[in-house]
Amino acid sequence: MSERLRSVGLDVGTTSTQLIVSELTVENRASGFAVPEMEITGRQILYKSPVHFTPLLDENLVDGQGIRRIVEKEYEKAGIGRDRVDTGAIIITGETSRKENARVVLDALSSFAGEFVVATAGPDLESVLAASGAGAVDYSQKTGKTVLHMDIGGGTSNLALIEDGRIMGTGCLNVGGRLVKVDESGRITYVSPVLSGLTDLKVGDTPGAAQLEALAQLLVGALEMAANLREETPLLAKLTTDEAAGASPRPKEKAVISFSGGVADCILQEHPPFQFGDIGPVLGKSIRESRLCAGEYMLGQETIRATVIGAGCHSAQLSGSTVFYKAVDFPIKNLPVAAFSQLEQDGEDLDRLIRQRLETIDGERAVLAFPGYDAPDYGKVTALAEKIVRGVDRRPVYVCVETDMAKALGHCLILRLPPDTPCLCLDRIRLTEGSYLDVGAPVGPALPVVVKTLVLSNS
């Protein structure tokens, strides 16, 4: 027996904004005599919007109302309403995520787009979604090849290193087609601050082809370094985004290079240099002539739509089936995560650590994430429950463990909590500090969840 979820993906990027509607099929893969194993077994895209230019009020301000109008129009064309959306994600990517009002836009769109459509940003998640949406993860899994996927957009390039279908690392570089914008005559109208010290180009200049090609080759050089195809220089660190500082997804051996993003469409196709009002075509040509395309490479099954398809089809996952919940109103959105190590989980002062972390994070709403125990005895489960109850101090209890023990822990907790205290225990979900969790209404015995990172800066 299967169930279906309606999912929406919305990608608000530096250059483009687009939306998809998809249907996820959820099935129990366990036998009739075993604990249910709910799994997303199918993903079908029902509607793809046209690619819209992201509306901006000026170079620094996203037009929130303009994006809202796009979403309203596309919902109408897709024939769906808020009440018909079960899950999904709004992804604000690239330089757009750094705009002053990005958080306002996130909150407004999350509220409008449906009960369980979430607002999220951050280079790690973007890289994962783009690699999934482009088909690079599936390709690696089927062939066993190592793939370095590059989603090259308007402001940034999100990288994902994939081995045997598993994403082993992510990264993000300030390399994109709209770091320099030009008008129809070829006059520069915008130069991104991330290029400071790397180019003499400035607003008002009308550069020659050689100047633009030199800049494009510089940016491509950073991509080659990230792919371990060129000796690393300080350029790589300079173009690595603040959020991805320290990340190093470079392959140790020869990898297939996979491309998606708007610039990917300019790698194999010739376009007039200023067709899109930026240096995207010049950057695409430089990639085609670089070491990135000297070996085995490919364009993704989806290019400019890779991230939005990842958001609409691959952002949701399911908890384990041995969950527990009582007095909980679904959906639950934007729960900050307080993650504890194995040592902290086993410590005598866990209750004190929980109180400190709750006061630091939110005070009332947070999910406590623990490694859990493999095959724990009753004593271990009750000891953990007692420490949690003392630590939350009459607050609602949201707990996530990595092992199959949520139902047992939930029953122990509810016996020790004041009556009608909301209590939720999930398992088989790994959460890290700085993440946020959304939980939807039950699908069979499992719960759909979205783990995300909200990373917004003004840089």
Secondary structure, 3 states (H helix, E strand, C coil): CEEEEEEEEEEECCCEEEEEEEEEEEEECCCCCCCCCEEEEEEEEEEECCCEECCEEECCEECHHHHHHHHHHHHHHHCCCHHHCCEEEEEECHHHHHCCCHHHHHHHHHHHHCCCCEEECCHHHHHHHHHHHCCHHHHHHHHCCCEEEEEECCCCEEEEEEECCEEEEEEEECCCHHHEEECCCCCEEEECHHHCCCCCCCCCCCCCHHHHHHHHHHHHHHHHHHCCCCCCCHHHHHHECHHHCCCCCCCCCCCEEEEECHHHHHCCCCCCCCCCCECHHHHHHHHHCCHHHCCCEEECCCCCCHHHHHHHHHCCEECCCCCEEECCCCCEEEEEEEECCHHHHHCCCHHHHHHHHHHHHCCCCCEEEECCCCCCCHHHHHHHHHHHHHHHCCCCEEEEECCCCHHHHHHHHHHHCCCCCCEEEEECCCCCCCCEEEECCCECCECEEEEECCCCCCC
